[in-house]
Amino acid sequence: MRALIQRVSEAAVRVDGAVVGQCGPGLLVLVCAMQGDTPALADKLAAKVAKLRIFRDDAGRMNRSVRDVGASALVISQFTLAADTRTGNRPGFSHAAAPDDARALYERFAEQLGALVPVQTGQFGADMKVSLINDGPVTIWLDTDDWA
């Protein structure tokens, strides 16, 4: 699985003009399931996101997690994180998980993260409009394939 994590002051996602998910200070997590990903990987990624120390401590160092600071997360599915840009100019997405598998893994990730911190979500498969104020800016890329 892949995740792009942004520390935010606030974030929201709209579908057809209506807010379907939002968070105040915390994390915006864009998530993509890849072919071959498993529920165990979704669980491992959720645990990693919850423990990732990217919030400032009293000394101003990134030393606290979203759990430590009592913040929340907005989790949004984004299959374009599977983009293969090695050849040509048009990204390919053939390595993304099939839609039914991707939905199940996305929901599993959100559920597991939600057991650790407050979570709101986007709408899987919808045309979403995401707004955010990146805090820092802090943006972190996680790919479970890198953890082997």
The 8 nearest C-alpha neighbors of each residue, nearest first, counted from 0:
[[1, 32, 143, 33, 31, 142, 36, 2],
 [0, 2, 142, 31, 141, 30, 143, 32],
 [3, 1, 30, 141, 29, 140, 4, 31],
 [2, 4, 140, 29, 28, 139, 141, 5],
 [5, 3, 28, 139, 138, 27, 2, 140],
 [4, 6, 138, 27, 26, 137, 7, 133],
 [5, 7, 26, 134, 137, 25, 133, 27],
 [8, 6, 133, 134, 9, 25, 132, 26],
 [7, 9, 24, 132, 134, 23, 133, 25],
 [10, 8, 23, 7, 24, 132, 22, 131],
 [11, 9, 131, 22, 21, 130, 132, 23],
 [10, 12, 21, 130, 20, 129, 131, 22],
 [11, 13, 129, 20, 128, 18, 19, 121],
 [12, 14, 18, 17, 128, 16, 19, 127],
 [13, 15, 127, 16, 17, 126, 128, 18],
 [14, 16, 17, 13, 127, 126, 18, 128],
 [15, 17, 14, 13, 18, 128, 127, 12],
 [18, 16, 13, 14, 15, 19, 12, 20],
 [19, 17, 13, 20, 12, 14, 16, 11],
 [18, 20, 13, 12, 121, 17, 14, 21],
 [21, 19, 119, 120, 12, 121, 18, 11],
 [22, 20, 11, 10, 73, 119, 12, 23],
 [23, 21, 10, 9, 73, 72, 71, 11],
 [22, 24, 9, 8, 25, 10, 21, 71],
 [25, 23, 8, 9, 7, 70, 22, 71],
 [24, 26, 70, 71, 7, 72, 6, 23],
 [27, 25, 72, 6, 7, 5, 28, 73],
 [26, 28, 73, 5, 72, 4, 74, 6],
 [29, 27, 4, 74, 3, 26, 73, 30],
 [28, 30, 75, 3, 2, 76, 77, 74],
 [31, 29, 2, 76, 77, 1, 75, 28],
 [32, 30, 78, 1, 77, 0, 80, 76],
 [31, 33, 0, 101, 96, 95, 36, 104],
 [32, 34, 95, 96, 0, 36, 94, 35],
 [35, 33, 96, 95, 36, 94, 32, 97],
 [34, 36, 33, 37, 96, 32, 0, 94],
 [35, 37, 33, 34, 0, 40, 32, 38],
 [38, 36, 40, 39, 35, 41, 104, 0],
 [37, 39, 41, 40, 104, 42, 107, 36],
 [38, 40, 42, 37, 41, 43, 36, 44],
 [41, 39, 43, 37, 42, 38, 44, 36],
 [40, 42, 108, 38, 44, 39, 43, 45],
 [43, 41, 39, 45, 40, 44, 111, 108],
 [44, 42, 40, 46, 45, 41, 39, 47],
 [43, 45, 47, 41, 46, 42, 40, 48],
 [46, 44, 112, 42, 48, 47, 43, 108],
 [45, 47, 49, 43, 44, 48, 42, 50],
 [48, 46, 44, 50, 45, 49, 51, 43],
 [49, 47, 51, 45, 50, 46, 44, 112],
 [48, 50, 46, 47, 51, 65, 66, 45],
 [51, 49, 47, 64, 48, 52, 46, 65],
 [52, 50, 48, 64, 49, 47, 53, 65],
 [53, 51, 64, 63, 62, 54, 61, 50],
 [52, 54, 61, 51, 64, 63, 62, 55],
 [55, 53, 63, 61, 64, 52, 62, 56],
 [56, 54, 61, 59, 60, 62, 63, 53],
 [55, 57, 59, 58, 60, 62, 63, 61],
 [58, 56, 59, 55, 60, 62, 61, 63],
 [57, 59, 56, 60, 55, 61, 62, 63],
 [60, 58, 55, 56, 57, 61, 62, 54],
 [61, 59, 55, 56, 62, 58, 57, 54],
 [62, 60, 55, 53, 54, 52, 63, 56],
 [61, 63, 52, 60, 56, 55, 54, 53],
 [64, 62, 52, 54, 67, 56, 53, 55],
 [65, 63, 52, 67, 66, 51, 50, 54],
 [64, 66, 70, 68, 67, 49, 69, 25],
 [67, 65, 69, 64, 68, 116, 49, 70],
 [68, 66, 64, 65, 69, 63, 70, 50],
 [67, 69, 65, 66, 70, 64, 63, 54],
 [70, 68, 66, 67, 65, 71, 116, 25],
 [71, 69, 25, 65, 68, 24, 66, 72],
 [70, 72, 117, 25, 116, 118, 22, 26],
 [73, 71, 26, 118, 25, 27, 22, 74],
 [72, 74, 27, 119, 120, 118, 22, 21],
 [75, 73, 120, 28, 29, 27, 72, 119],
 [76, 74, 121, 29, 120, 30, 28, 77],
 [75, 77, 30, 29, 123, 31, 78, 105],
 [76, 78, 31, 79, 30, 29, 80, 75],
 [77, 79, 31, 80, 81, 95, 76, 32],
 [80, 78, 81, 82, 77, 92, 31, 95],
 [81, 79, 78, 82, 31, 77, 1, 30],
 [80, 82, 79, 95, 92, 78, 94, 83],
 [83, 81, 92, 79, 90, 80, 91, 84],
 [82, 84, 91, 90, 85, 92, 81, 86],
 [85, 83, 90, 86, 82, 91, 87, 88],
 [86, 84, 83, 87, 90, 88, 91, 82],
 [87, 85, 84, 88, 83, 89, 90, 91],
 [86, 88, 89, 84, 85, 90, 91, 83],
 [87, 89, 90, 86, 84, 85, 91, 83],
 [88, 90, 87, 91, 84, 86, 83, 82],
 [91, 89, 84, 83, 82, 88, 92, 87],
 [90, 92, 83, 82, 93, 89, 84, 81],
 [91, 93, 82, 94, 81, 95, 83, 90],
 [92, 94, 95, 91, 81, 96, 83, 82],
 [95, 93, 92, 34, 33, 81, 96, 83],
 [96, 94, 33, 81, 34, 93, 92, 32],
 [95, 97, 34, 33, 101, 32, 100, 98],
 [96, 98, 100, 99, 101, 95, 34, 33],
 [99, 97, 101, 100, 102, 96, 124, 95],
 [100, 98, 102, 101, 97, 103, 96, 104],
 [101, 99, 103, 97, 102, 98, 96, 104],
 [100, 102, 98, 32, 104, 96, 99, 103],
 [103, 101, 105, 99, 100, 104, 98, 106],
 [102, 104, 106, 100, 101, 105, 107, 99],
 [105, 103, 107, 101, 106, 102, 108, 38],
 [106, 104, 102, 108, 107, 103, 101, 109],
 [105, 107, 109, 103, 104, 108, 110, 102],
 [106, 108, 104, 110, 105, 109, 103, 111],
 [107, 109, 41, 105, 111, 106, 110, 45],
 [110, 108, 106, 112, 107, 111, 113, 105],
 [109, 111, 113, 107, 108, 112, 106, 114],
 [112, 110, 108, 114, 113, 109, 45, 42],
 [113, 111, 45, 109, 115, 114, 110, 108],
 [114, 112, 110, 118, 116, 115, 111, 117],
 [113, 115, 111, 112, 116, 110, 117, 118],
 [114, 116, 113, 112, 49, 111, 117, 66],
 [117, 115, 113, 71, 114, 66, 112, 118],
 [118, 116, 71, 113, 72, 119, 115, 70],
 [119, 117, 72, 113, 73, 71, 116, 120],
 [118, 120, 73, 20, 21, 74, 72, 117],
 [121, 119, 74, 20, 73, 75, 122, 118],
 [120, 122, 75, 20, 19, 12, 123, 74],
 [123, 121, 125, 124, 120, 19, 75, 127],
 [122, 124, 125, 76, 121, 102, 75, 105],
 [123, 125, 122, 126, 76, 98, 102, 127],
 [126, 124, 123, 122, 127, 14, 121, 15],
 [125, 127, 14, 124, 128, 15, 122, 13],
 [128, 126, 14, 13, 125, 129, 12, 121],
 [127, 129, 13, 12, 14, 130, 126, 11],
 [130, 128, 12, 11, 127, 13, 131, 10],
 [131, 129, 11, 10, 12, 128, 132, 9],
 [132, 130, 10, 9, 133, 11, 7, 129],
 [131, 133, 7, 8, 9, 134, 10, 130],
 [132, 134, 7, 136, 6, 131, 8, 135],
 [135, 133, 7, 136, 6, 8, 137, 132],
 [136, 134, 137, 133, 6, 7, 138, 5],
 [135, 137, 134, 133, 138, 6, 5, 7],
 [136, 138, 135, 6, 5, 134, 139, 133],
 [137, 139, 5, 4, 136, 6, 140, 3],
 [138, 140, 4, 3, 5, 141, 137, 2],
 [141, 139, 3, 2, 4, 142, 138, 1],
 [142, 140, 2, 1, 3, 143, 139, 4],
 [141, 143, 1, 144, 145, 0, 2, 140],
 [142, 144, 145, 146, 0, 1, 141, 40],
 [145, 143, 142, 146, 147, 0, 1, 141],
 [144, 146, 143, 142, 147, 141, 1, 0],
 [147, 145, 143, 144, 142, 141, 44, 43],
 [146, 145, 144, 143, 142, 40, 43, 0]]
